[in-house]
Amino acid sequence: MNQVLLTRLFKSIDAERDAPLMKVAFSIIEDERRKGHQKLADKLGQILKNSSLNQSYSSNNLKIAKEKVYKMPVDRRYKLPLATHIEQEYLRHEMVLSENVENKILRIEEEYLARERLAHHGLKPKKKILFHGSSGCGKSMGAERIAWDLGLPFYKVRFDSIISSYLGESASNLQKLFESIEDYPCVLLLDEFDIIGKQRDTSSNDVGEIHRIVNILLGLLEEYDGQGILIATTNLEGSLDKALFRRFDDFIELPKPNETEIVELLKKCFSALNLSKNVRLNDYSKKMIGMSYAIIVKIANDAAKKAVIKLKNEISTEDIDTALEENVAISR
């Protein structure tokens, strides 16, 4: 079994340390060590360690979340919820990331799982994260993946409810939202954060209200020390008010995939179907450099659908070439 499949298999394990499946997994690690695959064995061992911690802490988090009666606050005027809950089963969590980004996300998860141990030493986990990068590179999915891995409820802020044309109501909505999650362990996603965190431009006509919103946001982020994790995302990090950056515990850029990551992503997308022996994914990865993860997934899915609709047993170079040509115009 190759390294990619082993890694995916080990990440799917969710069992107690003494369970039969875990014993099999540990025997595989030892076998890899005997083969001289030290780096792979260490990586699989770390995945199992995180899985054991996650299994324990996730169950605890879910129990806490269920025991707490949580009611999402609504805006005063239209009674719309200020954030939308997305059920665990609908969270996207299978990602292809660079080693650097993967390690940063794993560290966030590990620190959260170890928050009680950190507290004994006067330390705190990272709870306020900013994901930035091009559109379609997995910022929102990264937030969902963290919620999935930690077993935390996931909420996405509804800025259509937060932002009000009435003076002072936007700031009030923000305050209510932050207060409501202070003692509730969850992942709260502020997608397209630049909507409310943009630079305070003195030339703007709405400078007064924007100043109020950003100032309130600065204070809320500064004071937040709740039970969950706040994750903000933006495609336009240059438009964010500079003072906001200091309020985050970590900034993670999600770049467009390189050739190796594109090949891995295509393999994942095509894993349910057969590929023609003429298909060379390395060649296609070179053609897709500069594209976002979302566009590459769309190309792969379009090619797969063409093959299925035509009742073919495998995906051909023609299917992929056609899908690539159809999407190239929107990929740059």
N, C-alpha and C positions, 0 to 999 in steps of 0.2 A: 504494500500500500504506500502511495507516495506521501510526501510531507504535507501537501495541501489537504488531502483527504483525511489524514490522521488528525491534523489540527482541527478541521471542521467537526470530525467525529468527537474529539475530546471536548470541544466547546459545547456540544449538545448533551454531555453527560450531566445529569442532575440527580445525584444520589448520595446517601450517607457514605462515610469513608469505609465502613465495614460491609457495604453492600457487595454482592457478587460481581456486579458490573465494574465497580471501582477496583476490585482485586484483579480483574482481567486487565484493566487499564494500566495498573501498576506493573503488571508482568510485561506488557508491551513496552513500557518505558525501559525496563531492565534489558529487554531484548535489543532495543535500539542502542543502549549503552554498550552492550557486548559487540555490536556491529561497528562501534566507533563513532556513532552519530551523537556525540555528546551534546552539541548545541540543540538538536531536535529534542533529545531526551529532557534537557533542562527546560525547554519551552513547554513541552507536554506536562512536565511536572508542575510548572507554575500554573498552567491552566487548571489542573486538578486541584491544586491548593486553593485557587480563587473560587473554583466550583464548590468546594466544601464549605468555604466561608460564606459564599453567596447563598448556598442552600439553607444554611442556618440563619443568616441575617435576613434573607428574603422572606422566609417564613415568618420571622419576627416582625419585619416591616409590614407585611400584609396583615398580620394579626392586629398590629397597632392601628393600621389604617381602617380595618373593618370595625374595630372597637370604638374608634372615634366617630362621632356623628359630625360629618363635614357637610356644610351647605355652602355652595359657591355663592358669593355675594352678587347682587345684580345692580345695574345702574338705576338711579332714582327715578328717572323720567319714563323709561320704557320697560323697565323690569327685565332686561335682557341679562343673562349671565355674563360675568366679566371674563370667564375662561371656559373652554370646552374640555370635557373629560374624554379621553380616548382609551378604550378598554385594552387590557394587556394583550389580548389575542390579536389585536390589529396593529400593534406596534412593529415597526420595521427595525430589524436588529442585525441582519446578516449584511456585513459590509466588507468591502475590500479597501484597505487603507494602507498608506505608507507606514513603515515600521515606526517612524518618528511619531506620527499622529496616533497610531495604535497604542504606543507606550504611554503617551500623555493621557489618553482616555482611560487606559487601564489604571493609571496612577490615581485619577479622580475616583474611580470605583473602589480601589483598594483603600484609599484614605477614608472614604465614607464608611466602608465596612469596618475599619479600624478606629472609628471616631471615639469610641469609649476608651480605648487604650491610649489614644492621643490625648484625650482630655486629662488622663491621670498625670500626664507630663506637661500640662498647661499648653497643649498644642491643639489646633483646630484643622479639620479637613477643608479642602477647597470646596466652597459652596456656591460661588458666584463665577460663572464661566462665560466667556465670550468666544463664540465660534465666528470666524470671518473667512471670506473667500468668495470665489466666483459662484454664480448661480448654478445649481445642479450638482454641487460637489459634496453633498451629504451633511450639511450643517444641521438641518432639522432631523434627519435620520440619526445623526450622532446623538442628539438629545434623546430620541426615542430608544436608541440602543442602550443608553445609560439607565433609563427607567426600566427597561426589560431586564438588563443584567442584575440590577439591584432589587428587582421586585417591587418597585415603587409605583404608586398611581401617577399617571401622566396627564398634565393639563396644559392646554395651549391657550395663551391669552387672546382674547377677542378684542382687537383694537377698534373694531367698529362699535363696540359697546363702551370701551374705555374713553375714546375721544368724543367729546361733546362740544357743540357750538355754543353752549351756555357757559358763561364766565364761571370759572372755578370748579365746574363739575368734573372735568378730566382729572384734575389733581385729586379731587375727593375720591374718584373711582380707583385711582392708583393706590391711595392710602388704604381703602377698604380691602383691596385685593391682597396687599402685602400683610395686613393685619390678620386676614383670614387664614393664611398659610403659616403663620409664625410657629404654631405648635402642631402642624400637620405634616408628616413626612411624605413628600411627593417631589416630583420633578416638574417645575413650572417653566414652560418655554415661552420666551418673548421673541417670537419670530419677526424678522424684519424690524429689528429693534430701532433702526434709524428713524422710524415713523415718529417716535416720541423722544428719541435721544439726539436729535440733530443739533447742529451747531446753533448757538444763540446769535443769530445774525441781526445786528442793529438796523439793517436796512429793510428788514422784513416788516410787512404791515401788521403781522400778528405777533410782533415781538413780545408784547406784554404777556399773552397767554403762553407762548412757547417758553418764555423765561420762567413762568410759574411752574409749568410742567417739568422742565428740566431741573429746576431747583428742588422741587419735591422729590423727583427721581434720585437726585444726588443724595439727599438725606435718607431716603428709604434703602438705597443700596448700601450706604455707609453703615446704617444701623442694623441691617438684616443679619440675624444670627439664628435663623429658624432651624427646623428639623429636616428640611429638605434641601434641594439643590435648584438654584436659579440658573437657567441657561438662556443667554441672549444670542441672536444670530444677526448678521448683517452682510450684505454684498458691498456695502458702501462704508467701510470703516473710516474712510477719510471724512465722511460727513458727520460722524459722531462728535459730540461735544468732548473736548479734550479732558475735561475734568471727570468724565464718566470712566475713563480708562483706569484711573487709580482705584476705583471702587471694585474692580473685578479681581478675583484671586488668580485667574489664569486667562491668557489669550491664546487661542489655538487656531492657526490658519489651516484650512482644508484646501489644499491645492488640487489642480487637475491631475489626473493619473498619468504616470509615466508608462513606458512601453510594457514593463513587467507587470504592472498593476492592471493595465488594459487586458493583457492576455489572461490574467487570473479572473478578471471580471467577466470576460467572454466565456471562459470555461464554466464559470458558475451559471451564467445565463443559459448556456447550451447544454447543461448537465442532464436535462430530462429527455433530450433528443440525440439522435446519432448525427455525426458530422461526416460529410463526404471526405474520403481520404485525400482529396485534392485541396481541401481547405487548410490553409496555413495561417494559423492565428497570429504568428509573429509578423507576417507580412501585413495583416490587417491592423495590427497594433501600431505599426509605423504610419499607416494612413490616418489613424484616429488620434494621433498626438495633437494636443491642443483642444480636444473635445472634453466636455464635462462627463462625469459618471452618468448623469441622467440621460444624456444624448446617446452614449454608448449602449446603455441598457435598452433604450428605445430602438436603436438600430438592430440589436440582437433579437429583441422581441418581434420586431417587424419581419425579420428574416425567418424566424421560427414559425410565425403565423402563415407566411407564404407557403412554406413547406407543408404545414398541416392542412391548409385549405386545398392544396393541390394533391393531397393524399400521397405524398412522397414519404419514403422511409427514412430519408436523411436530408439534412440541410446542405444545399449545394453552394458553390462559389457564386453562382448566378443569384441565388436568394440574398446572400449577404451583399453582393455588389449593388443590386437593385435598392436594397434598404439603405445602404451607405449613400448612394447617389440621391435618394429622396430626402435624406436628412442633412446632407452636407450644407445646404443653404442656411439652416437654422442653427448650425453647430458652432459657428465662429463668432 
